[in-house]
């Protein structure tokens, strides 16, 4: 929330929805009609919970890289710095590859989410450069990065991924190292 009580957010031209069968709400068709009337496309992933886990893992990889020095007190600044640094974005891609292991460990078939994870499969150096150009040239995409700045929310997602990795004894050295610095910094406060 902004100080003036207004919600500051980005609404893309599409929204993610649970399937009608799984949502089990009586007015699902009315919801679709409303979104259509506002020219908002709907995307229905294979499974909404799995999709959330994929995005939580991606966000955790990005966050841990942005906060790799142990500081997370100004996520907006960290996001801006990360988006302008192709080497850091390359590191973020490597970290995301690690954090996606937690999704697989939950039994999720990542092939069902190729659209979401494709950018993290290409060579990391190329992905880092491409991401830097994307953020520089796409105001909405860069804006969403800076708006995701609730520290408690960010830490919750990172902690879930961290704990899931430890639970399954996953090898995620970049992610663990980054998050250990963040957790140590928070404990010293």
Kinemage of the C-alpha trace (Angstrom):
@kinemage 1
@onewidth
@group {chain A} dominant
@subgroup {mainchain}
@vectorlist {calphas} color= white
{ca unk a 1} P 0.000 0.000 0.000
{ca unk a 2} L 1.095 3.500 -0.668
{ca unk a 3} L 1.083 5.977 2.204
{ca unk a 4} L -2.071 7.588 0.853
{ca unk a 5} L -4.072 4.364 1.308
{ca unk a 6} L -4.107 3.457 -2.374
{ca unk a 7} L -3.039 0.102 -3.695
{ca unk a 8} L -0.074 0.472 -6.026
{ca unk a 9} L 0.036 -2.514 -8.347
{ca unk a 10} L 0.342 -3.763 -11.882
{ca unk a 11} L -2.470 -5.571 -13.645
{ca unk a 12} L -1.225 -7.326 -16.726
{ca unk a 13} L -3.488 -8.152 -19.632
{ca unk a 14} L -4.098 -11.622 -18.252
{ca unk a 15} L -4.836 -13.322 -14.957
{ca unk a 16} L -4.151 -16.811 -13.666
{ca unk a 17} L -7.219 -18.807 -12.636
{ca unk a 18} L -7.858 -22.194 -11.149
{ca unk a 19} L -9.851 -24.412 -13.490
{ca unk a 20} L -13.612 -24.393 -13.179
{ca unk a 21} L -13.583 -28.037 -12.098
{ca unk a 22} L -11.142 -27.420 -9.256
{ca unk a 23} L -12.474 -24.003 -8.211
{ca unk a 24} L -15.977 -25.391 -7.708
{ca unk a 25} L -17.699 -22.021 -7.585
{ca unk a 26} L -21.178 -21.544 -8.969
{ca unk a 27} L -20.514 -18.225 -10.717
{ca unk a 28} L -17.307 -19.219 -12.531
{ca unk a 29} L -18.817 -18.376 -15.923
{ca unk a 30} L -19.866 -14.949 -14.610
{ca unk a 31} L -16.285 -14.357 -13.502
{ca unk a 32} L -15.019 -15.257 -16.981
{ca unk a 33} L -17.573 -12.912 -18.555
{ca unk a 34} L -16.509 -10.080 -16.262
{ca unk a 35} L -12.828 -10.597 -17.124
{ca unk a 36} L -13.667 -10.816 -20.842
{ca unk a 37} L -15.638 -7.556 -20.636
{ca unk a 38} L -12.523 -5.876 -19.204
{ca unk a 39} L -10.323 -7.388 -21.968
{ca unk a 40} L -8.434 -9.433 -19.396
{ca unk a 41} L -7.405 -12.798 -20.761
{ca unk a 42} L -7.461 -15.809 -18.490
{ca unk a 43} L -4.787 -18.454 -18.217
{ca unk a 44} L -5.589 -21.718 -16.507
{ca unk a 45} L -2.471 -23.665 -15.515
{ca unk a 46} L -2.424 -27.432 -15.238
{ca unk a 47} L -2.681 -27.074 -11.454
{ca unk a 48} L -2.859 -23.742 -9.644
{ca unk a 49} L -1.081 -24.958 -6.486
{ca unk a 50} L 1.763 -26.356 -8.536
{ca unk a 51} L 1.927 -23.118 -10.537
{ca unk a 52} L 2.194 -21.172 -7.267
{ca unk a 53} L 5.011 -23.474 -6.101
{ca unk a 54} L 6.854 -22.865 -9.384
{ca unk a 55} L 6.546 -19.115 -8.980
{ca unk a 56} L 7.437 -19.233 -5.300
{ca unk a 57} L 10.633 -21.089 -6.243
{ca unk a 58} L 11.431 -18.569 -8.985
{ca unk a 59} L 10.795 -15.637 -6.639
{ca unk a 60} L 12.962 -17.223 -3.946
{ca unk a 61} L 15.841 -17.602 -6.402
{ca unk a 62} L 15.510 -13.979 -7.499
{ca unk a 63} L 15.123 -12.662 -3.943
{ca unk a 64} L 18.063 -14.600 -2.569
{ca unk a 65} L 20.269 -13.292 -5.359
{ca unk a 66} L 19.117 -9.705 -4.907
{ca unk a 67} L 19.742 -10.026 -1.141
{ca unk a 68} L 22.990 -12.025 -1.479
{ca unk a 69} L 24.861 -9.539 0.720
{ca unk a 70} L 22.491 -10.341 3.583
{ca unk a 71} L 20.402 -7.176 3.328
{ca unk a 72} L 16.703 -7.346 2.518
{ca unk a 73} L 15.452 -4.143 4.168
{ca unk a 74} L 14.855 -2.294 0.858
{ca unk a 75} L 13.502 -4.821 -1.682
{ca unk a 76} L 12.599 -2.082 -4.167
{ca unk a 77} L 16.212 -0.889 -4.378
{ca unk a 78} L 17.508 -4.462 -4.470
{ca unk a 79} L 15.175 -5.266 -7.378
{ca unk a 80} L 16.296 -2.182 -9.327
{ca unk a 81} L 19.959 -3.032 -8.766
{ca unk a 82} L 19.415 -6.656 -9.798
{ca unk a 83} L 17.521 -5.714 -12.969
{ca unk a 84} L 20.389 -3.520 -14.169
{ca unk a 85} L 23.158 -6.067 -13.561
{ca unk a 86} L 23.424 -8.859 -16.148
{ca unk a 87} L 26.015 -10.740 -14.042
{ca unk a 88} L 23.693 -10.743 -11.037
{ca unk a 89} L 20.816 -11.834 -13.276
{ca unk a 90} L 23.001 -14.686 -14.542
{ca unk a 91} L 23.521 -15.693 -10.916
{ca unk a 92} L 19.759 -15.430 -10.346
{ca unk a 93} L 19.125 -17.849 -13.217
{ca unk a 94} L 21.527 -20.349 -11.658
{ca unk a 95} L 19.850 -19.903 -8.293
{ca unk a 96} L 16.383 -20.366 -9.819
{ca unk a 97} L 17.567 -23.643 -11.350
{ca unk a 98} L 18.408 -24.724 -7.820
{ca unk a 99} L 15.157 -23.586 -6.235
{ca unk a 100} L 13.060 -25.285 -8.908
{ca unk a 101} L 14.389 -28.572 -7.502
{ca unk a 102} L 12.053 -28.029 -4.546
{ca unk a 103} L 9.075 -28.084 -6.888
{ca unk a 104} L 10.216 -31.361 -8.436
{ca unk a 105} L 10.765 -32.744 -4.934
{ca unk a 106} L 7.078 -32.108 -4.243
{ca unk a 107} L 6.287 -34.463 -7.131
{ca unk a 108} L 5.485 -31.799 -9.705
{ca unk a 109} L 6.182 -32.591 -13.358
{ca unk a 110} L 7.949 -29.391 -14.436
{ca unk a 111} L 7.326 -30.236 -18.111
{ca unk a 112} L 3.759 -29.068 -17.525
{ca unk a 113} L 5.164 -25.584 -16.749
{ca unk a 114} L 7.636 -25.191 -19.617
{ca unk a 115} L 6.324 -21.712 -20.463
{ca unk a 116} L 7.217 -20.498 -16.980
{ca unk a 117} L 10.605 -22.155 -16.690
{ca unk a 118} L 11.951 -21.982 -20.258
{ca unk a 119} L 13.949 -18.756 -19.646
{ca unk a 120} L 15.888 -20.560 -16.914
{ca unk a 121} L 16.862 -23.473 -19.156
{ca unk a 122} L 18.872 -21.484 -21.690
{ca unk a 123} L 22.555 -20.760 -20.961
{ca unk a 124} L 22.621 -18.576 -17.857
{ca unk a 125} L 24.901 -15.883 -19.331
{ca unk a 126} L 22.593 -15.403 -22.293
{ca unk a 127} L 19.555 -15.453 -20.011
{ca unk a 128} L 21.107 -12.775 -17.774
{ca unk a 129} L 21.759 -10.445 -20.708
{ca unk a 130} L 18.292 -11.077 -22.153
{ca unk a 131} L 16.649 -10.412 -18.797
{ca unk a 132} L 18.527 -7.140 -18.373
{ca unk a 133} L 17.274 -6.016 -21.800
{ca unk a 134} L 13.762 -7.172 -20.961
{ca unk a 135} L 13.679 -5.178 -17.734
{ca unk a 136} L 15.134 -2.098 -19.438
{ca unk a 137} L 12.607 -2.245 -22.265
{ca unk a 138} L 9.437 -3.468 -20.556
{ca unk a 139} L 8.088 -1.061 -17.976
{ca unk a 140} L 5.372 -3.417 -16.724
{ca unk a 141} L 7.788 -6.274 -16.117
{ca unk a 142} L 10.260 -4.077 -14.280
{ca unk a 143} L 7.449 -2.466 -12.311
{ca unk a 144} L 6.174 -5.811 -11.035
{ca unk a 145} L 9.694 -6.557 -9.773
{ca unk a 146} L 9.800 -3.350 -7.737
{ca unk a 147} L 6.247 -3.689 -6.436
{ca unk a 148} L 6.932 -7.103 -4.934
{ca unk a 149} L 8.447 -5.514 -1.845
{ca unk a 150} L 6.669 -6.739 1.280
{ca unk a 151} L 9.608 -8.102 3.276
{ca unk a 152} L 7.484 -10.508 5.355
{ca unk a 153} L 5.840 -11.933 2.231
{ca unk a 154} L 9.182 -12.273 0.459
{ca unk a 155} L 10.772 -13.978 3.462
{ca unk a 156} L 7.821 -16.353 3.817
{ca unk a 157} L 8.302 -17.590 0.241
{ca unk a 158} L 12.052 -17.903 0.669
{ca unk a 159} L 11.671 -19.757 3.971
{ca unk a 160} L 9.178 -22.211 2.417
{ca unk a 161} L 11.604 -22.996 -0.413
{ca unk a 162} L 14.551 -23.184 2.003
{ca unk a 163} L 12.753 -25.567 4.345
{ca unk a 164} L 11.519 -27.735 1.469
{ca unk a 165} L 15.065 -28.011 0.139
{ca unk a 166} L 16.421 -29.020 3.542
{ca unk a 167} L 13.567 -31.483 4.050
{ca unk a 168} L 14.505 -33.262 0.805
{ca unk a 169} L 18.267 -32.830 1.297
{ca unk a 170} L 18.552 -30.945 -1.998
{ca unk a 171} L 21.826 -29.496 -3.230
{ca unk a 172} L 21.181 -25.747 -3.574
{ca unk a 173} L 24.488 -24.120 -2.582
{ca unk a 174} L 23.864 -20.673 -4.098
{ca unk a 175} L 20.412 -20.354 -2.611
{ca unk a 176} L 21.386 -21.646 0.832
{ca unk a 177} L 24.469 -19.419 1.005
{ca unk a 178} L 22.461 -16.324 0.041
{ca unk a 179} L 19.604 -17.063 2.406
{ca unk a 180} L 21.888 -18.002 5.299
{ca unk a 181} L 23.368 -14.503 5.040
{ca unk a 182} L 19.880 -12.983 5.069
{ca unk a 183} L 18.761 -15.084 8.040
{ca unk a 184} L 21.954 -14.264 9.987
{ca unk a 185} L 21.494 -10.573 9.284
{ca unk a 186} L 17.905 -10.693 10.521
{ca unk a 187} L 18.916 -12.522 13.703
{ca unk a 188} L 21.462 -9.771 14.518
{ca unk a 189} L 18.759 -7.112 14.511
